[in-house]
């Protein structure tokens, strides 16, 4: 799919005429300004990839998705694609509130280009995937927003499109439904289908997007592999600042992590370990004021942005009663660093006990290498300490000949 120099504008009226008298006095015209929702957007979406659109509210993501779906027509530029397309852009789009869920499957499926025979063949699968089974014959006006979304999404993906457009639907639904969606995305990718998705869930986007585009106030800021682009977007969104010693920082600042150290088995600073070595991640911090019940966090990423490991203070059962003004350290001890050879980046954070904000986040501030050693394994990111064992061949069953009893005397 190619998006070529696409621009889209809307008229924002300041004084729309509401009456014939007003139209006559204003000579038939209301006053308005042009609002450019998109300006000169240009990029390609590779076939068979999951592609994310990132940006704050009002950045133009949903407008662009509607242009791709041909719901809106660009004022300039063009969007070219090939193959069958299905779009899940709004809660309950294409549903009639007075009809039952079952009837709306037929209605929505027909709108998306499915024949009645095709819908009937997939009806049970659509209902099972949506999880609304017990309510399928109830009017959808009685459905919750989550049920609306699940049913609509289920119909859309069972169209088996070459291109699926998704706008924020994964924000609704329980974990089981989200896992089903992720599995479906994986099937789509394996089948060579394309998914274009808008979401504010950055970690979710990082998990299933191959590439992404970042929009800001209708203009393209960047496009490329998803993980590093999401990191850049998150830094800007949080107002992160570069740190002279490396990495970026954001947070309210009552306390700050000055630096992160990696220590070897002897307690000496290092940036080079072998697979299976013991290690300690030491956080050096200082506090400007007393912080009650702080929550520390540490994570390790690969250089290309894949999250390998993380440990939250609450999950580890570690939450100091307070940290006082002044310097301090926190150690995270790792008995065996079971990571395969690669370059890794360490991030750390401090949050208040309610976890609704960030006191300090020092991102990707320490790089270290893991090199081959005795615990070397053959592939992937993690080493599991696995080993092969020789199986003793089973002895073939040998039929024991039956002894013929001697003939009885007499």
C-alpha positions as a printed NumPy array, in Angstrom:
array([[  0.   ,   0.   ,   0.   ],
       [  1.284,   3.457,  -0.916],
       [  0.232,   6.756,   0.685],
       [  1.404,   9.504,  -1.694],
       [  1.418,  13.186,  -0.595],
       [ -2.006,  12.889,   1.046],
       [ -3.628,  16.025,   2.477],
       [ -7.095,  16.367,   3.97 ],
       [ -8.841,  19.501,   5.2  ],
       [-12.108,  20.232,   6.969],
       [-14.07 ,  23.44 ,   7.247],
       [-14.437,  24.734,  10.786],
       [-17.366,  27.172,  10.816],
       [-17.282,  30.162,  13.14 ],
       [-20.699,  31.507,  12.212],
       [-22.835,  28.953,  10.399],
       [-26.146,  30.416,   9.229],
       [-29.056,  28.816,  11.081],
       [-31.928,  30.604,   9.366],
       [-33.04 ,  32.033,   6.023],
       [-32.754,  35.533,   7.48 ],
       [-29.181,  34.874,   8.554],
       [-28.303,  33.496,   5.147],
       [-29.78 ,  36.625,   3.497],
       [-27.956,  39.041,   5.797],
       [-24.654,  37.182,   5.372],
       [-25.279,  36.858,   1.627],
       [-25.691,  33.105,   1.925],
       [-22.326,  32.367,   3.423],
       [-21.183,  31.37 ,   6.896],
       [-17.668,  32.186,   7.979],
       [-15.189,  29.346,   8.38 ],
       [-11.524,  28.449,   8.534],
       [ -9.746,  25.562,   6.846],
       [ -8.38 ,  22.974,   9.263],
       [ -5.766,  20.698,   7.714],
       [ -6.057,  17.322,   9.432],
       [ -3.349,  15.863,   7.157],
       [ -0.595,  17.618,   5.249],
       [  1.605,  15.931,   2.642],
       [  1.651,  12.443,   4.199],
       [  3.906,  10.135,   2.214],
       [  5.015,   6.579,   3.084],
       [  4.579,   2.929,   2.134],
       [  2.978,   0.121,   4.127],
       [  4.698,  -3.193,   3.278],
       [  2.436,  -6.072,   2.334],
       [  2.088,  -8.765,   4.951],
       [  3.202,  -6.532,   7.842],
       [  1.417,  -5.15 ,  10.894],
       [  1.736,  -1.365,  10.651],
       [  0.96 ,   1.078,  13.476],
       [ -0.102,   4.724,  13.384],
       [  1.081,   6.707,  16.429],
       [  0.332,  10.207,  17.656],
       [ -1.52 ,  12.251,  20.25 ],
       [ -5.259,  12.95 ,  20.048],
       [ -5.908,  15.15 ,  17.024],
       [ -2.695,  14.159,  15.241],
       [ -4.578,  12.818,  12.199],
       [ -4.282,   9.051,  12.778],
       [ -7.975,   8.223,  12.507],
       [ -8.47 ,  10.632,   9.601],
       [ -5.675,   8.888,   7.704],
       [ -7.173,   5.48 ,   8.499],
       [-10.541,   6.656,   7.12 ],
       [ -8.821,   7.907,   3.968],
       [ -7.169,   4.497,   3.557],
       [-10.597,   2.866,   4.044],
       [-12.07 ,   5.233,   1.394],
       [-14.573,   6.621,   3.9  ],
       [-12.97 ,  10.033,   3.37 ],
       [-11.489,  11.372,   0.139],
       [ -8.178,  13.246,   0.347],
       [ -8.13 ,  16.82 ,  -0.966],
       [ -4.821,  16.039,  -2.644],
       [ -2.591,  13.037,  -3.099],
       [ -3.592,   9.413,  -3.534],
       [ -3.698,   6.097,  -1.678],
       [ -3.222,   2.924,  -3.69 ],
       [ -3.718,  -0.612,  -2.434],
       [ -4.656,  -3.995,  -3.749],
       [ -6.772,  -6.763,  -2.348],
       [ -9.883,  -7.029,  -0.225],
       [-10.083,  -4.525,   2.616],
       [-12.066,  -4.599,   5.865],
       [-12.223,  -1.792,   8.406],
       [-13.133,  -1.735,  12.087],
       [-12.986,   1.977,  12.774],
       [-15.776,   2.85 ,  15.189],
       [-17.752,   1.057,  17.871],
       [-20.717,  -0.6  ,  16.189],
       [-20.039,   0.863,  12.749],
       [-22.452,  -0.727,  10.295],
       [-24.759,  -2.086,  13.033],
       [-28.482,  -1.388,  13.282],
       [-29.414,  -0.958,  16.953],
       [-32.867,  -2.532,  16.643],
       [-31.603,  -5.714,  15.004],
       [-30.213,  -8.672,  16.921],
       [-26.545,  -9.571,  16.978],
       [-27.208, -12.443,  14.581],
       [-29.069, -10.199,  12.142],
       [-26.314,  -7.605,  12.347],
       [-23.72 , -10.228,  11.437],
       [-25.571, -10.715,   8.146],
       [-25.998,  -6.965,   7.654],
       [-22.416,  -6.03 ,   8.519],
       [-20.989,  -8.963,   6.593],
       [-22.91 ,  -7.907,   3.48 ],
       [-21.619,  -4.33 ,   3.843],
       [-18.08 ,  -5.726,   3.983],
       [-18.619,  -7.744,   0.809],
       [-19.449, -11.228,   2.107],
       [-22.092, -13.339,   0.385],
       [-24.913, -14.863,   2.412],
       [-23.488, -18.331,   1.825],
       [-20.082, -17.18 ,   3.091],
       [-21.643, -15.614,   6.191],
       [-23.636, -18.758,   6.969],
       [-20.494, -20.894,   6.645],
       [-18.642, -18.68 ,   9.139],
       [-21.536, -17.764,  11.447],
       [-20.617, -20.085,  14.318],
       [-16.956, -19.036,  14.18 ],
       [-17.934, -15.346,  14.239],
       [-20.167, -15.834,  17.275],
       [-17.6  , -17.968,  19.122],
       [-14.788, -15.472,  18.493],
       [-16.876, -12.514,  19.695],
       [-17.807, -14.198,  22.962],
       [-21.366, -12.772,  22.96 ],
       [-22.993, -16.166,  22.402],
       [-25.763, -15.949,  25.022],
       [-26.855, -12.529,  23.735],
       [-26.55 , -13.131,  19.996],
       [-30.332, -12.984,  19.464],
       [-30.807,  -9.838,  21.576],
       [-31.   ,  -6.352,  19.971],
       [-27.519,  -4.834,  19.88 ],
       [-28.871,  -1.61 ,  21.393],
       [-28.786,  -3.564,  24.671],
       [-25.11 ,  -4.539,  24.23 ],
       [-22.287,  -2.971,  26.191],
       [-19.67 ,  -1.071,  24.204],
       [-17.305,  -4.014,  24.68 ],
       [-19.812,  -6.459,  23.199],
       [-20.385,  -4.065,  20.283],
       [-16.676,  -3.932,  19.552],
       [-16.064,  -7.659,  19.919],
       [-18.895,  -8.574,  17.57 ],
       [-17.93 ,  -5.95 ,  15.   ],
       [-14.283,  -6.953,  15.126],
       [-15.191, -10.614,  14.8  ],
       [-17.206,  -9.949,  11.64 ],
       [-14.391,  -7.837,  10.154],
       [-11.639, -10.406,  10.601],
       [-13.806, -13.25 ,   9.286],
       [-14.132, -11.383,   6.005],
       [-10.573, -12.728,   5.571],
       [ -9.371,  -9.445,   4.07 ],
       [ -6.   ,  -8.85 ,   2.484],
       [ -5.892,  -5.582,   4.458],
       [ -7.48 ,  -5.082,   7.893],
       [ -7.823,  -1.568,   9.341],
       [ -8.279,  -1.344,  13.113],
       [ -8.882,   1.789,  15.217],
       [ -8.458,   1.367,  18.991],
       [-10.686,  -1.698,  19.308],
       [ -8.142,  -3.602,  21.388],
       [ -8.636,  -1.077,  24.172],
       [-11.978,  -2.785,  24.868],
       [-12.361,  -6.395,  25.882],
       [-10.957,  -8.771,  28.448],
       [ -7.552, -10.423,  28.314],
       [ -8.967, -13.557,  26.696],
       [-10.457, -11.552,  23.815],
       [ -7.24 ,  -9.552,  23.36 ],
       [ -5.261, -12.795,  23.2  ],
       [ -7.621, -14.102,  20.525],
       [ -7.059, -10.901,  18.566],
       [ -3.282, -11.245,  18.885],
       [ -3.458, -14.836,  17.688],
       [ -5.55 , -13.705,  14.734],
       [ -3.003, -11.009,  13.879],
       [ -0.307, -13.697,  13.967],
       [ -2.376, -15.828,  11.571],
       [ -2.829, -12.838,   9.275],
       [  0.912, -12.215,   9.242],
       [  1.623, -15.888,   8.52 ],
       [ -0.879, -15.746,   5.643],
       [  0.774, -12.635,   4.188],
       [ -2.065, -10.265,   5.087],
       [ -1.596,  -6.613,   6.083],
       [ -2.904,  -5.039,   9.302],
       [ -2.961,  -1.262,   9.863],
       [ -3.753,  -0.343,  13.462],
       [ -4.239,   2.827,  15.517],
       [ -3.762,   2.527,  19.265],
       [ -2.576,   4.525,  22.276],
       [ -1.309,   1.325,  23.928],
       [  2.39 ,   1.744,  23.185],
       [  3.583,  -1.533,  24.702],
       [  0.836,  -3.363,  22.848],
       [  1.892,  -1.655,  19.618],
       [  5.497,  -2.576,  20.302],
       [  4.463,  -6.21 ,  20.721],
       [  2.641,  -6.766,  17.45 ],
       [  3.666,  -3.984,  15.03 ],
       [  6.525,  -4.521,  12.589],
       [  6.679,  -0.901,  11.421],
       [  4.957,   2.355,  12.351],
       [  4.387,   5.965,  11.314],
       [  4.315,   8.878,  13.76 ],
       [  1.941,  11.774,  13.069],
       [  1.861,  15.117,  14.85 ],
       [ -0.673,  17.848,  14.025],
       [ -1.362,  16.24 ,  10.663],
       [  2.253,  15.953,   9.572],
       [  4.467,  12.897,   9.302],
       [  7.281,  12.99 ,  11.878],
       [  8.91 ,   9.639,  11.256],
       [  8.331,   6.184,   9.785],
       [ 10.281,   2.971,  10.279],
       [ 10.713,  -0.1  ,  12.527],
       [  8.164,   0.027,  15.344],
       [ 10.258,  -0.41 ,  18.511],
       [ 12.755,   2.475,  18.128],
       [ 10.064,   4.751,  16.708],
       [  7.782,   4.032,  19.7  ],
       [ 10.683,   4.852,  22.028],
       [ 11.237,   8.196,  20.289],
       [  7.53 ,   8.999,  20.398],
       [  7.293,   8.077,  24.102],
       [ 10.258,  10.313,  24.927],
       [  8.63 ,  13.292,  23.222],
       [  5.209,  12.526,  24.73 ],
       [  6.728,  12.431,  28.232],
       [  8.851,  15.512,  27.648],
       [ 12.001,  13.418,  28.033],
       [ 15.379,  15.118,  27.98 ],
       [ 18.689,  13.686,  26.889],
       [ 21.147,  12.884,  29.672],
       [ 24.807,  13.812,  29.122],
       [ 25.997,  10.421,  30.353],
       [ 23.637,   8.633,  27.959],
       [ 19.919,   7.847,  27.646],
       [ 16.888,  10.029,  28.252],
       [ 15.022,  11.117,  31.373],
       [ 11.508,  12.185,  32.303],
       [  9.459,  12.467,  35.481],
       [  8.323,  14.87 ,  38.199],
       [ 11.815,  14.915,  39.759],
       [ 11.352,  14.596,  43.537],
       [ 14.067,  11.942,  43.259],
       [ 16.326,  11.   ,  40.372],
       [ 18.431,   8.041,  39.32 ],
       [ 21.877,   9.543,  38.733],
       [ 23.413,   6.511,  37.061],
       [ 23.083,   2.77 ,  36.572],
       [ 25.961,   0.363,  37.146],
       [ 26.407,  -3.272,  36.201],
       [ 28.605,  -5.217,  38.642],
       [ 30.26 ,  -8.591,  38.094],
       [ 30.576, -11.485,  40.571],
       [ 33.352,  -9.628,  42.429],
       [ 31.296,  -6.46 ,  42.757],
       [ 33.394,  -4.638,  40.157],
       [ 31.777,  -2.371,  37.514],
       [ 31.69 ,  -4.   ,  34.079],
       [ 30.036,  -3.706,  30.694],
       [ 30.94 ,  -7.235,  29.557],
       [ 29.591, -10.54 ,  30.875],
       [ 29.227, -14.096,  29.637],
       [ 25.998, -16.045,  29.528],
       [ 25.206, -17.457,  32.967],
       [ 27.39 , -15.057,  34.967],
       [ 26.03 , -13.642,  38.256],
       [ 25.49 ,  -9.886,  38.076],
       [ 24.124,  -6.942,  40.029],
       [ 22.363,  -3.891,  38.621],
       [ 23.046,  -0.981,  40.996],
       [ 20.872,   2.151,  40.881],
       [ 22.487,   5.292,  42.271],
       [ 19.829,   7.842,  43.174],
       [ 19.409,  11.045,  45.113],
       [ 16.232,  12.492,  46.609],
       [ 15.434,  16.178,  47.061],
       [ 12.613,  15.395,  49.476],
       [ 11.251,  12.425,  51.4  ],
       [  9.462,   9.968,  49.143],
       [  7.066,   7.599,  50.902],
       [  6.924,   3.961,  49.759],
       [  8.713,   4.405,  46.42 ],
       [  8.507,   1.709,  43.766],
       [ 11.712,   0.991,  41.835],
       [ 11.758,  -0.703,  38.456],
       [ 14.461,  -2.054,  36.136],
       [ 14.259,  -3.395,  32.585],
       [ 16.644,  -4.67 ,  29.912],
       [ 16.1  ,  -4.228,  26.172],
       [ 18.026,  -5.373,  23.139],
       [ 19.611,  -2.627,  21.091],
       [ 16.781,  -2.815,  18.532],
       [ 14.111,  -2.223,  21.189],
       [ 12.917,  -5.721,  22.148],
       [ 12.115,  -5.927,  25.873],
       [ 13.995,  -8.932,  27.258],
       [ 13.328,  -8.664,  30.988],
       [ 11.924,  -6.394,  33.647],
       [ 11.408,  -6.459,  37.405],
       [  8.997,  -4.201,  39.253],
       [  9.538,  -3.535,  42.944],
       [  5.994,  -4.599,  43.831],
       [  6.37 ,  -7.884,  41.949],
       [  9.675,  -8.515,  43.746],
       [  8.204,  -7.691,  47.17 ],
       [ 10.563,  -4.743,  47.553],
       [  9.115,  -1.388,  48.597],
       [ 11.062,   0.754,  51.113],
       [  8.993,   2.621,  53.671],
       [ 10.619,   5.824,  52.448],
       [ 13.742,   7.336,  50.968],
       [ 15.126,  10.394,  52.723],
       [ 16.687,  13.482,  51.11 ],
       [ 20.206,  12.728,  49.907],
       [ 21.971,   9.947,  47.975],
       [ 21.308,   6.221,  48.09 ],
       [ 21.619,   2.974,  46.158],
       [ 19.372,   0.051,  45.308],
       [ 20.78 ,  -3.285,  44.104],
       [ 19.026,  -5.81 ,  41.901],
       [ 20.883,  -9.112,  42.171],
       [ 20.764, -11.593,  39.289],
       [ 22.021, -15.106,  40.228],
       [ 22.6  , -16.079,  36.578],
       [ 22.347, -13.699,  33.629],
       [ 20.807, -16.174,  31.202],
       [ 20.93 , -13.983,  28.101],
       [ 22.554, -14.986,  24.841],
       [ 25.337, -12.908,  23.266],
       [ 24.058,  -9.492,  22.231],
       [ 24.233,  -5.827,  23.215],
       [ 21.68 ,  -4.852,  25.86 ],
       [ 20.414,  -1.548,  27.299],
       [ 19.313,  -1.011,  30.92 ],
       [ 16.528,   1.359,  32.015],
       [ 15.325,   2.179,  35.544],
       [ 12.517,   4.114,  37.178],
       [ 11.086,   5.393,  40.459],
       [  7.321,   5.7  ,  40.92 ],
       [  5.073,   6.687,  43.828],
       [  3.18 ,   3.908,  45.584],
       [ -0.058,   4.579,  43.643],
       [  1.81 ,   4.102,  40.316],
       [ -0.264,   6.772,  38.545],
       [  2.739,   8.949,  37.727],
       [  6.509,   8.76 ,  37.286],
       [  8.981,  10.39 ,  39.681],
       [ 11.937,   9.536,  37.449],
       [ 12.581,   7.317,  34.463],
       [ 16.108,   6.958,  33.141],
       [ 15.78 ,   5.184,  29.81 ],
       [ 18.483,   3.121,  28.094],
       [ 21.22 ,   4.713,  30.177],
       [ 23.643,   1.77 ,  30.34 ],
       [ 24.808,  -0.518,  27.547],
       [ 26.51 ,  -3.848,  28.148],
       [ 27.557,  -6.838,  26.08 ],
       [ 26.996, -10.515,  26.721],
       [ 29.672, -12.618,  25.012],
       [ 29.859, -16.366,  24.313],
       [ 30.878, -18.599,  27.186],
       [ 30.45 , -22.133,  28.518],
       [ 26.681, -21.64 ,  28.846],
       [ 26.335, -20.768,  25.157],
       [ 23.107, -21.907,  23.454],
       [ 22.211, -21.856,  19.79 ],
       [ 19.437, -19.344,  19.155],
       [ 17.01 , -16.741,  20.483],
       [ 17.572, -14.114,  23.167],
       [ 17.488, -16.135,  26.381],
       [ 19.58 , -19.111,  27.469],
       [ 17.597, -21.664,  29.45 ],
       [ 20.369, -23.949,  30.658],
       [ 18.881, -26.725,  28.579],
       [ 20.637, -29.996,  27.758],
       [ 20.116, -33.047,  25.638],
       [ 19.856, -36.499,  27.163],
       [ 20.408, -39.777,  25.391],
       [ 17.372, -41.976,  25.298],
       [ 17.957, -45.652,  25.893],
       [ 16.548, -47.488,  22.887],
       [ 13.5  , -49.471,  23.803],
       [ 13.923, -53.212,  23.472],
       [ 11.639, -54.644,  20.799],
       [  8.932, -56.909,  22.081],
       [  9.817, -60.546,  21.412],
       [  6.972, -62.977,  21.238],
       [  7.456, -65.842,  23.626],
       [  6.362, -69.081,  21.956],
       [  3.536, -70.788,  23.745],
       [  4.473, -74.139,  25.149],
       [  2.272, -76.898,  24.001],
       [  1.041, -78.777,  27.006],
       [  1.865, -82.476,  26.94 ],
       [ -0.981, -84.729,  25.984],
       [ -2.868, -85.955,  28.954],
       [ -2.526, -89.606,  29.824],
       [ -5.349, -91.917,  29.703]])
